[in-house]
Amino acid sequence: MRAYRSRPLAGPTLAAVLVLAGAGLSGCAEDDEGALAPDLETEVPDLRGEGDLDDPYIGVLDADFYEDLPAYDGQEVTLLAEVAQVLSPRAFTVTAPDDAEVGEVLVVATPDAGDAEPEAGSQVFVAATPVDSFEAGVVAEELGLEVDVAELAEWDEQTFLVAEVLQPAS
């Protein structure tokens, strides 16, 4: 059996490898005016401003966030979501903008949340605090909602979002 010894690349072989590697990489630096950078992530703005601490979650309402929603109880989050149902100007449901399989989340906006009037099918940015165990009567009274409490009853005992800031995403 013949033993092989490895020997470092040297001389013409090393020079050829370096030239070919450099030629391949130099093509990456060329500017092609027709090419566009892919949009890999949707940018979600900081709705609360620089004076506020970073939210533990800033992003799109997706299946992963929906599944982890109860874990964010009492923490501020900022989301891009799609309005599913409007129950009143300050109570509505949202879902994932790109995934019809994600369930709906109830959003109740505080009076100071802004003038955005959600419309079904529109996308909104929501800066909110998830709260577990929704109680329709208590929330409607505390936040001064003008909505039939019976309409909200289906959300009792579920985690919901108390929105401090709402903005249209367009």
TABEL-V824247 format. One line per field, one symbol per residue. ss: DSSP state (a for helix, b for strand, c for the rest). phi: phi as a letter, one per 20 degrees, with the letter a starting at -180 (. if undefined). burial: + if it has 16 or more other C-alpha atoms within 10 Angstrom, else -. A space follows every 10 residues. Layout:
BEGIN
ss=???
phi=???
burial=???
END
This chain:
BEGIN
ss=cccccccccc caaaaaaaaa aaaaaaaaac cccccccccc cccccccccc ccccccbbbb ccaaaaaaaa aacccbbbbb bbbbbbbbcc bbbbbccccc ccccbbbbbc cccccccccc ccbbbbbbbb bccccaaaaa aaccccccaa aaaaaccccb bbbbbbbbcc
phi=.eeddecffb mfffffffff ffffffffef edfeedffee cefdfefenf feffffccre fcfffgfegg fegndfcccd bdfecdeagd cbdcbffdbf fffecfcdef gefpefdfcg nedcecdbcf cemfcgfffg ffemfdbfgf fegfegmdfc deeebcbfee
burial=---------- ---------- ---------- ---------- ----+-++-- -------+++ +++-++--++ -++--+++++ +++++++-++ +++++++--- -+-+++++++ --+----++- --++++++++ ++-+++---+ ----+---+- -+--+---++ ++++++++--
END
